[in-house]
């Protein structure tokens, strides 16, 4: 058995079990939901592999709810009816930390939307971040940055080649010890299974696996961009029968239900300029390694295409910031206005404290990125919004330091929660 690697979400799970009768861990298949839950569970039932348990769930669901608590019910969506029984059992027991449910897809009718309030707490689990897999030292804390604290760090020793390998391998717990070539094969097989079977199971609609594959490839080419549905649909139909925007929307909804694709929402601050905000979300895969697999890329090919590598790097930073931000009770946005001023990452917590980051693969782009951040700051109504806790440029390597204009430069390999 492989050694369990501590997750940032471990403490979140512990806190939620103290606060609610049940915790629902949602995330893509193979991101480590079951192993995370097992760190706290006292008993378990695995609905995706245990036929007897599935039969019991359909005949008398309370049978599989019996057991030492917290009781892990793995892949609960295989028997969606179990949800209401968990909810009722939580009410009957009137105690905290009774159940941990895991799910790698959202049922088509989304029965969890209204009936879990006050009973079931949700925990979103992504793949592992750079600090969790050991690529980052975590010396520069996002939580500290949100409080305006930045101390710098020694020079990052990471190389471009190591960064590329990390992007290609991704943050999948089961792949960390695999040779890179084997990890690339596993990710390609993962996407094949999504196209062939997973996307049909999520809502019972049979979709063309070829079109699913082409849409995934289009998303990979447009990773981290606010590409419109029309653009994606047109891309899918470039060498196949055309796909309309409504069909593309349905396919994307299914991929979101599988937690494979997620949207980075646009930030909507109050401006003091006449600029008009663009509100389209950016789309990312839950892990940039899926984009690598979709395009059959390799480290060698990416090193010869630094422009696309920069897009993958930005998506990797989004994954990391989304994980770190959750630990601080914050969310990650992007900014774009009608003058084409774009800011890659905005992190804002519930108290209204916020940071803004540009993401640049190379340090030669720091000057341009700093200029964009300063122009962005000048457009905001800071009297209503409040001053930024930090403005920074996240880069692939080098030193963490603060420029004379106040902009911080932070290598991704020293950034942590």
Secondary structure, DSSP 8 states (H G I E B T S, - for coil): -------THHHHHHHHHHHSSEEEEE--TTSSHHHHHHTT-SEEEETTT-HHHHHHHHH-THHHH-SSSSEEEETGGGGTTHHHHHHHHHHHHT-SS-EEEEESS--TT-THHHH-TTTEEEEE--S--HHHHTS----EEHHHHHTT----BS-----HHHHHHHHHH-S-GGGTTS-HHHHHHHHHHHHHHIIIIIHHHTTS----HHHHHHHHHHHHHTTTB---HHHHHHHHGGGSS---HHHHHHHHHHHHHTTSEEEE-B----BSSS--B----EEEESSTHHHHHHTT--HHHHHT-HHHHHHHHHHHHHHHHHHHHHHTTEEEEEEEBTT--EEEEEEEETTS-EEEEEEESSGGGHHHHHHHHHHHHHHB-HHHH---SEEEEEESSS-BEE-TTS-EEEEGGGEE-
